């Protein structure tokens, strides 16, 4: 797991247009962005757990419940964060929105401009 307080850590799905739109906004805050792309990288489940913990939410809260795979395979299940992360790695569209972390702040970017809350 790689976390540096002097860079923005962004957990996102590069296959989703909204997620890619977060990056230019993030660069207005910090030029160093640690892009953790759930669709192409081998990302640590520990990083996901740290983000869930810092957000003070349940891992399931970060899941796109409208996704057909969620409806077919995961609806009604209660998993530990590592299992939700495994589901996201298998289907990156299950990640509801990018998660950005910078210094002591963290935000779920439902809109690309939400990353500006890290300022």
Secondary structure, 3 states (H helix, E strand, C coil): CCCCCCCEEEEECCCCHHHHHHHHHHHCCCCCEEEEECCCCCCCHHHHHHHHHHHCCCHHHHECCCCHHHHHHHCCCCCCHHHHHHHHHHCHHHECCEEEEECCEEEEECCHHHHHHHC
